[in-house]
Amino acid sequence: MNLRLAAGAVALMLAGGAAAQTGGLTEPSTALQLTPQQRATIYRAVAGAQLRTPPPPDLPVTVGAQIPPATELYALPDTVTAEAPSAKFYRYTVAQNRVVIVDPTNLKVVDVIRP
């Protein structure tokens, strides 16, 4: 009985440790905090990019809005994520002359960068 309890405790610790190790490395944080300089860098880097599939014309461009699952999202360039590492796991599209930063795990807009 004690052996099963000990084995269960070890399994639980291992599972908890694995979740803790991957939580910050594979998912975006809940809030993206960018400086004005980082925002300007992102806008300059991607605002004029030719998108393979433009977003729908009625794409919501407000923070907290849910975007349609069919919207193609793009990874930010390495030059941007080198300067703004917190943006690494987010994706973007460009709509209405704005860079729309999206959390790809829930398809919610987390930031909108205007010119």
Protein Blocks (a to p, Z undefined) as FASTA:
>chain_A
ZZmmmmmmmmmmmmmmmmmmmmmmmcccfbdcddfklmmmmmmmmmmpccfbacdfklcc
behiacdfklccddddfklmmmmmmlmmpccddeehiacdddfklopafbdcdZZ
